[in-house]
Amino acid sequence: MDINAYLARIEYRGSLLPTSESLRDLQLSHLLAVPFENLSIHTNEPILLQEDWLFDKIVRRRRGGFCYELNGLFAVLLRQLGFRVTLLSAGVARPDGSFGPDFDHLALLVELDDRWLVDVGFGDSFRLPLLLDRREAQPQGERSYQIVKEGEYLTLKERDNNADSALLKAQYRFTLRPNKLSDYEAMCHYHQTSPATTFTQKRMCSIARPDGRVTLSDLCLIETTGNKRRERVLTDDEEYAAVLAKEFGIIP
């Protein structure tokens, strides 16, 4: 893999030493440069969990992707930089309190002097790696994240620090069993094809900004800055394409 091209894609100019500091900077740079999106599914472009294909899509064609693509390729970059990386299987939290099946989500474990949970493929979540073995809340800006031991699983939970309630909302649960990228192929195919998954129901593209987030959900443009949220419905697909290009750097 062309490391320099990947680093240029995420606009990373920091240290390449395998340290916790560079790991934090790499994750944040990735989240600010590469969108979380499912557009391939809606243009009938099959998503392949192969390194060369993922590199061509995300780096050369300057696209984004969902967890299998983004974390799958990010793991390759981290390994080539000298990090020890394990692919983790996670189940995403559902509104009824249950969780999706194994391989519903791909997250990363990075081992240095400490163990870190790393994720550039879950959309609006933690921006900096989380200490995997810390059970206390880990604040990041206006949110806090906590990794809770629940039976055989570790559950990632999030709290809005500005909310009156101290309620922690589950995002996903996972185990530390190591996996190969090919282990996710069946669920990757499911999320591309099943009418039951949110990825097939509507087009979505979302990217972090230093002070908030920009999301395009079908023709609805959502911009958040701190606690402020603005929504605007686009007029047609021509305006949709213009917003994709301007806000996400994606040319349909």
N, C-alpha and C positions, 0 to 999 in steps of 0.2 A: 504494500500500500504506500502511496505517496504521502508521507507524513506532512511535508511542507504544504501540500495542496489542502489537506484536511485542516491544518492549523490556520491557513489563510481563509478558508471557508468560515471558520468560527471566529475569525479576527483575533486570534490568540497570539500574544507577543511576549508572554511571560516565561518563567523558568520551565525547562523540560526535565528537571530532576524529579524522580518519583517521590515526592514529599506530600504531606497533607496540604501544604499551602498551594502547591501547583495543582493538586487534585481539586481543591475548592475553586481555583481560578478557571480551570478547564471546564468544570461543570457549569459555572455561571456564564462563561463565554458561549458555550454551546446553547444554553437556554435562550440567550439574547440574540443569537444569530440564526438558529435553525428552528422552523416552526413545527409544531405538533399538528399534523394534518392527515386527512383520509381521502384526498382528492383522487388518488390512483383508483380507489374502489369505484368511484363514480365516473371514471373514464374508461373502465374495463381494462385497466393495466394490471396484470397479475403481479403481486408482490412476491418476490423471490428472496428467500433467506440465504443468499450467497454473497460473500464479501465483495466480489467484483461488481455485482449488480447493485448492491447497496451503495458502494462508493460512487459509482457512476450517477446514481439518482441524487444522492444527498450532496456530494461534493462537486462533481462536474456539472450536473444539471441544476444545482442549487435549489433542490426541493427539500421538503421535510419528510415526515412519515409518522407512524405510530410506534409503540414501544418496541416491537420486535426489530424494526428497522433502526431506530435511533439508538437504543441501548445496545443492539447487536453490533453496530458499526463502532460505537463509542468504545465498547469493550476491546475491539481490535486495536484502536488507537492507543488506549491506555496500556495494553500489553506490550505494544511496540515501544512505548516510552519507558518500560521497565516496571510497571505496576503488576501486582498479582491480583487477577480478577476472576471472580466466579459468577456465572449466570444463575440467577435465582428465579424460581417459579413462584408466582403470586396469584392469589384470587382477589379480584376487585370487589369492594363492598357494594352491596345492593341496597336500595331504599328500605327494604323490609328487614334489614339487619343481617341477612345472610351474605355469603360470599360466593363469587364465581369459582369455577373449577380450577384445578392445577393448570398451569401454563396460560391462564387468562391474561397474565401480565408478566413482562420480563423486566426485572430489576437487577442491579449489580451489587456485589459485595467486593470491596477493595480492601486488601490487607496490607497495612504498613505497621508501624509500632502499635497503632490501634486499628480496629476494624470499622469500616465505614459503609453505610448504605448510600449508594449513588444511583441517581435516576435522572435521565434527560428525556424520558419518554412517557411521562404521565400527565403532561399538560400543566395545569395550575396547581403546583405543589411546592415542595421545599426546593429552594434555589441553591443551597449549599449542602454538601454531603452531611449526613447525620452520623454521629457516633453510634454504632450498632449496639454496643454493650452498655450504653447509658440508659437507665430506665426513667430518669427525671426528664421533665419537659426541656426541649431545646428551642429557645426563642430565635426567630428569624424575622426581624421587622415587626409587622403587625400581626404575625401568627406565631404559634408555638407548635412544635411537633414532638410526639412522644412515641417511643417504640415499647410496646407492652407485651410481656410474655403471657400467652393464653394457651395453655395446654401444649400441644406440639408446635404451635405457630407463634411467630412474632407478628404483632399487628401494628401497622403504622397508623397513628391517629393525629388529627389536626385540631387546633383550637384558634378561633379568632380572638386575639387579645383585647379587642375593643368591645367585644360582646359582654353583656351583663352576666350571661351564664358561663360557668366553668366547664361546660359540656365539651368532651372530646369526640370528634366525629371520625369514625374509621375510614381510611382510604383503601388500604389493602392489607392482606395478611400473607405471610410467606414462611418458608422453611429455608434452612441453610444447605440443603442438599445440592450438590453441584450438577449442572446440566450442560448439554451441548446445544448450539443454536438449532440444530436439526430437530431437537426434541420439541420445539415450539411450532413446527410446520403445520400440524393438524389444527391447532387453535388459530394460527395465522390464517389458514384457509377458511375456518369457520367464521372469523370476524370479517373476512372479505365477502362472504357469500350468504350468510344466514340473515333472513329478514328479522330475526329476533335480536340481533346486535345493533347497538346505536350507530356503529360505523357505516352500516348500509342504509340507514334511515334518512340521513341528511349529510350534506357536504359541511365540512368543518375545517377551519384553519385558525391556529392560535399561536401567538408568540409573546414571550415576556418582554417588557420594556423596563428600563432602570427604575421608573417610578410607577409602573403598573402593568397593564396587559392590553393587547388588542386581539379580538376574536371575531371571526367571520363565520356565522352559523347560517347556512344557506344565504338568504339575502339580508340578514340582520347583522349589522356592524355594531359591535359592543366594545367600548373603550372604557377602561377603568384606570383611575389615578388615585391612589390611596383609597379612601372610602367613597369617592365619587364615581358614579357610573353613568355613562351616556350610551343611548341606543339610537340607531337610525336604520330604517329599512331602505335598502337600495332599490332603485327603480327597475332595473332589468339586468340581464346577463352582461351587457356591455359595461355597465358601471361596476358590476361584480368583478369582471376581468381587470378593470382599471384599479380597483382597490387591492386585488391580489398582487398586482405588480408593484403598487406604491408601498403598501404596508408590509408585504411579505417577500417581495422580490421574486415572485413566482409568475412566470409567463405561461398562461394556459395553452 
